[in-house]
Amino acid sequence: MNEHNESTAEPQDLFGHSALLKRYLNRPVPKGQAEIWSLVLTSRNIPHKIIHSAYGYRIAVAPEYENLAADELEKYENENEAWPLKFEVAPWYANAQSTLWTVLILTAIFSFSFSENWREQLIRIGSGDVDRILHDGQWWRLVTALTLHTDPPHLLGNMMMGGLLMVWLCSLLGTGLGWWITLLSGILGNLINALAHGGAHSAIGSSTAIFGALGVIIALQTLTARRLSFKDCAVPLGAGLALLGFLGTHGEHTDIGAHLFGFMSGLILGLIAGQLLKISGLPSLRSDYFIGVITCLVPIMAWFIALQY
């Protein structure tokens, strides 16, 4: 009976099956998700096994049963699709290790802005000068400003707080996607901050992106609430605003607007990312790696353009 179903499939069905195989059988998932899928397949008498690797758990099915297994898992997910939003959690240890190494490397690179020979020039061409951004079209400053800091304590403070948030965020989204959405939050936050001031303002620091990461985390926590009630949405949002107020409003040179707009940008992007994850799931390891490479290239290209200007 199973052989009959597979042999009579139309070409478009086979194409559809390839997407289902990629979603359910050809990528690592958390242990709990793999165990649930295993129960579904067991109840349908589909032979399979759970394979564990450093990146997570994967359902292995003999080739002749793959399409049937994918169909059954798709039916199960469709039948149980409801609030709260469900998306897989990336393996914690591997992402935490790579995230902390990334933070250490960024700290070393950002330290170059404290050099006596480079500091004045880097601030001049890379700071978030609103007039230059809005009136002269120097859009790269939205990116380069995130890499500059006033002094070593400013840098270390941002990296310490940012490191903790990034470990958390990357454990949810994966390393590449986590850093990418954080960078976008910082860029969007700087843009909104520039539009709000309109002119005669300049800002530097990665804290805009860091509070963007906080906003993304809060958005994902809101989307995973048991129901879309005012209480379930207000609690994580209130906690995020409390952290924003506690960590982002003190200090002589604190740019409260940049912190607030970074946080709000992260909320928006987090809500969008959460809904997309519900449909497509986390990116594959190769895709996440590619996203990470793109994330690295954006500030490199921004600084390349800035140095040529």
Residue pairs with C-beta under 8 A, 6 or more apart in sequence:
2 64
2 65
2 68
3 64
5 67
5 68
6 64
6 67
6 68
9 17
9 67
17 66
17 67
17 70
17 71
20 67
20 70
20 71
20 73
20 74
21 66
21 67
21 70
22 284
23 70
23 74
23 280
23 281
24 37
24 59
24 69
24 70
24 73
24 74
25 58
25 59
25 60
25 61
25 66
25 69
25 70
26 58
27 58
27 281
27 282
27 284
27 285
28 53
28 55
28 56
28 57
28 58
28 91
28 285
29 37
29 56
29 57
29 58
29 88
30 56
30 57
30 88
30 89
30 91
31 52
31 56
31 57
33 57
33 88
34 50
34 56
34 57
34 58
34 59
35 50
37 59
37 73
37 76
38 48
38 50
38 59
40 72
40 73
40 76
41 48
41 59
41 61
41 69
41 72
41 73
42 48
44 68
44 72
46 61
46 65
46 68
46 69
46 72
47 61
47 62
47 65
48 59
48 60
48 61
48 65
48 69
49 59
49 60
50 57
50 58
50 59
50 60
51 57
51 58
51 59
51 60
54 91
54 94
55 91
55 94
55 285
56 90
56 91
59 69
59 73
61 69
83 225
83 226
83 227
83 228
84 223
84 224
84 225
84 226
84 227
85 223
85 224
85 274
85 275
85 277
85 278
86 224
86 278
87 274
87 277
87 278
87 281
87 282
88 281
88 282
89 171
89 172
90 170
90 171
90 172
90 173
90 174
90 175
90 282
91 171
92 171
95 167
95 170
95 171
95 174
95 175
95 178
96 167
96 170
96 171
98 170
98 175
99 163
99 166
99 167
99 170
99 175
99 178
100 163
100 167
102 166
102 175
102 179
103 159
103 162
103 163
103 166
106 159
107 155
107 156
107 159
109 147
110 147
110 148
110 149
110 155
110 159
110 206
111 152
111 155
112 118
112 122
113 119
113 122
113 123
113 147
113 148
113 149
114 149
114 151
114 152
114 155
122 148
123 148
123 204
125 144
125 306
125 307
125 309
126 140
126 141
126 144
126 145
126 147
126 148
126 204
126 303
126 306
127 141
127 144
127 145
127 148
127 202
127 203
127 204
128 141
128 142
128 145
128 190
128 193
128 194
128 202
128 203
128 204
128 258
129 138
129 141
129 201
129 202
130 194
130 197
130 198
130 199
130 200
130 201
130 202
131 199
131 200
132 138
132 141
133 139
133 141
133 142
133 191
133 194
134 194
134 195
134 198
134 199
135 199
138 306
138 309
140 302
140 303
140 305
140 306
141 190
141 306
142 187
142 190
142 191
142 194
143 183
143 186
143 187
143 298
143 299
143 302
144 299
144 302
144 303
144 306
145 190
145 203
145 204
145 205
146 183
146 186
146 187
146 190
146 205
146 206
146 208
146 209
146 299
147 206
147 299
147 303
148 204
148 205
149 155
149 158
149 204
149 205
149 206
150 204
150 205
150 253
154 205
154 253
158 205
158 206
158 207
158 210
159 206
161 210
161 247
162 206
162 207
162 209
162 210
162 213
165 210
165 213
165 214
165 217
166 178
166 179
166 182
166 213
168 217
169 178
169 181
169 182
169 213
169 216
169 217
170 178
170 179
172 178
172 217
172 220
173 181
173 216
173 273
173 277
173 282
174 282
174 283
174 288
175 288
175 292
176 283
176 287
176 288
176 289
176 290
176 291
176 292
176 293
176 295
177 273
177 282
177 283
177 288
177 291
178 213
179 292
179 295
180 291
180 292
180 294
180 295
181 212
181 213
181 216
181 266
181 269
181 270
181 273
182 209
182 210
182 212
182 213
182 216
182 266
183 209
183 295
183 298
183 299
184 212
184 265
184 269
185 208
185 209
185 211
185 212
185 213
185 215
185 216
185 262
185 265
185 266
185 269
186 206
186 208
186 209
186 210
186 212
186 262
186 265
187 209
188 212
188 261
188 262
188 265
188 268
188 269
189 208
189 209
189 211
189 212
189 258
189 261
189 262
189 263
189 264
189 265
189 266
190 203
190 208
190 258
190 261
190 262
192 261
192 264
192 265
193 201
193 203
193 208
193 255
193 257
193 258
193 261
193 262
194 201
196 257
196 261
197 257
203 255
203 258
205 255
205 258
207 248
207 255
207 258
207 259
207 262
208 255
208 258
208 259
208 261
208 262
209 262
210 262
211 244
211 248
211 259
211 260
211 262
211 263
211 266
212 262
212 263
212 265
212 266
212 269
213 266
214 240
214 243
214 244
214 263
214 266
215 240
215 262
215 263
215 264
215 265
215 266
215 267
215 268
215 269
215 270
216 266
216 267
216 269
216 270
216 273
217 240
217 266
217 270
218 236
218 237
218 239
218 240
218 266
218 267
218 270
219 266
219 267
219 268
219 269
219 270
219 271
219 273
219 274
220 270
220 273
220 274
221 236
222 232
222 233
222 236
222 237
222 271
223 270
223 271
223 274
223 275
225 232
225 233
225 236
226 232
237 267
240 263
240 267
241 263
244 259
244 260
244 263
248 254
248 256
248 259
248 260
248 263
249 256
249 259
282 288
283 291
